[in-house]
């Protein structure tokens, strides 16, 4: 990620008209770092992309919502 950071800095310093591609990302943290650095495009295997949707607080929030919904006795179907 240091290389991507250096490339972003150089391109910005000289106003080069180009985009930065971060290829074959293997970890969710690197996806987030690439976005923070300002990469324009990222490629990753499906496993990494799916992992972006997993978060402890999201899971906890969904559990809470479903528990509250169950208490209402209502059904969508």
C-alpha beads as a LAMMPS data file, in Angstrom:
LAMMPS data file: protein, C-alpha beads

77 atoms
76 bonds

1 atom types
1 bond types

-500.0 500.0 xlo xhi
-500.0 500.0 ylo yhi
-500.0 500.0 zlo zhi

Masses

1 110.0

Atoms # bond

1 1 1 0.000 0.000 0.000
2 1 1 3.006 2.259 0.438
3 1 1 3.640 1.999 -3.297
4 1 1 0.056 2.991 -4.078
5 1 1 0.358 5.913 -1.659
6 1 1 3.585 7.063 -3.385
7 1 1 2.021 6.762 -6.834
8 1 1 -1.023 8.787 -5.726
9 1 1 1.251 11.500 -4.300
10 1 1 3.376 11.729 -7.445
11 1 1 0.377 11.802 -9.788
12 1 1 -1.268 14.502 -7.684
13 1 1 1.938 16.570 -7.442
14 1 1 2.306 16.686 -11.211
15 1 1 -1.383 16.666 -12.122
16 1 1 -0.982 13.569 -14.302
17 1 1 -4.298 12.674 -15.949
18 1 1 -4.514 8.976 -15.163
19 1 1 -6.249 6.513 -12.895
20 1 1 -4.726 4.194 -10.310
21 1 1 -5.675 0.521 -10.420
22 1 1 -5.032 -1.565 -7.310
23 1 1 -5.097 -5.124 -8.615
24 1 1 -5.766 -8.466 -6.984
25 1 1 -6.419 -7.192 -3.478
26 1 1 -6.362 -10.089 -0.994
27 1 1 -7.659 -8.523 2.225
28 1 1 -10.549 -6.259 3.212
29 1 1 -8.177 -3.901 5.027
30 1 1 -6.294 -3.316 1.768
31 1 1 -9.558 -2.475 -0.007
32 1 1 -10.230 0.200 2.611
33 1 1 -6.661 1.509 2.461
34 1 1 -6.794 1.716 -1.330
35 1 1 -10.009 3.729 -1.110
36 1 1 -8.556 6.071 1.513
37 1 1 -5.441 6.617 -0.585
38 1 1 -7.595 7.520 -3.575
39 1 1 -7.229 4.558 -5.894
40 1 1 -9.710 4.840 -8.751
41 1 1 -10.256 1.133 -9.393
42 1 1 -9.767 -2.048 -7.377
43 1 1 -9.928 -5.697 -8.328
44 1 1 -10.335 -8.507 -5.818
45 1 1 -11.526 -12.105 -5.708
46 1 1 -15.214 -12.635 -4.849
47 1 1 -14.296 -13.850 -1.346
48 1 1 -12.805 -10.438 -0.487
49 1 1 -15.692 -8.519 -2.038
50 1 1 -18.249 -10.579 -0.089
51 1 1 -16.241 -10.022 3.109
52 1 1 -16.785 -6.261 2.711
53 1 1 -20.419 -6.814 3.689
54 1 1 -19.584 -8.568 6.961
55 1 1 -19.275 -6.482 10.098
56 1 1 -19.973 -7.316 13.731
57 1 1 -22.131 -4.219 14.251
58 1 1 -24.175 -4.943 11.132
59 1 1 -24.845 -8.487 12.318
60 1 1 -25.768 -7.219 15.797
61 1 1 -28.096 -4.607 14.329
62 1 1 -29.874 -7.153 12.145
63 1 1 -30.305 -9.515 15.099
64 1 1 -31.807 -6.702 17.162
65 1 1 -34.140 -5.654 14.382
66 1 1 -35.350 -9.209 13.801
67 1 1 -35.905 -9.720 17.541
68 1 1 -37.949 -6.506 17.762
69 1 1 -39.928 -7.499 14.668
70 1 1 -40.704 -10.936 16.141
71 1 1 -42.110 -9.250 19.274
72 1 1 -44.706 -7.429 17.157
73 1 1 -46.266 -10.733 16.063
74 1 1 -46.561 -9.445 12.516
75 1 1 -45.680 -11.304 9.337
76 1 1 -44.767 -10.081 5.881
77 1 1 -45.953 -13.261 4.184

Bonds

1 1 1 2
2 1 2 3
3 1 3 4
4 1 4 5
5 1 5 6
6 1 6 7
7 1 7 8
8 1 8 9
9 1 9 10
10 1 10 11
11 1 11 12
12 1 12 13
13 1 13 14
14 1 14 15
15 1 15 16
16 1 16 17
17 1 17 18
18 1 18 19
19 1 19 20
20 1 20 21
21 1 21 22
22 1 22 23
23 1 23 24
24 1 24 25
25 1 25 26
26 1 26 27
27 1 27 28
28 1 28 29
29 1 29 30
30 1 30 31
31 1 31 32
32 1 32 33
33 1 33 34
34 1 34 35
35 1 35 36
36 1 36 37
37 1 37 38
38 1 38 39
39 1 39 40
40 1 40 41
41 1 41 42
42 1 42 43
43 1 43 44
44 1 44 45
45 1 45 46
46 1 46 47
47 1 47 48
48 1 48 49
49 1 49 50
50 1 50 51
51 1 51 52
52 1 52 53
53 1 53 54
54 1 54 55
55 1 55 56
56 1 56 57
57 1 57 58
58 1 58 59
59 1 59 60
60 1 60 61
61 1 61 62
62 1 62 63
63 1 63 64
64 1 64 65
65 1 65 66
66 1 66 67
67 1 67 68
68 1 68 69
69 1 69 70
70 1 70 71
71 1 71 72
72 1 72 73
73 1 73 74
74 1 74 75
75 1 75 76
76 1 76 77
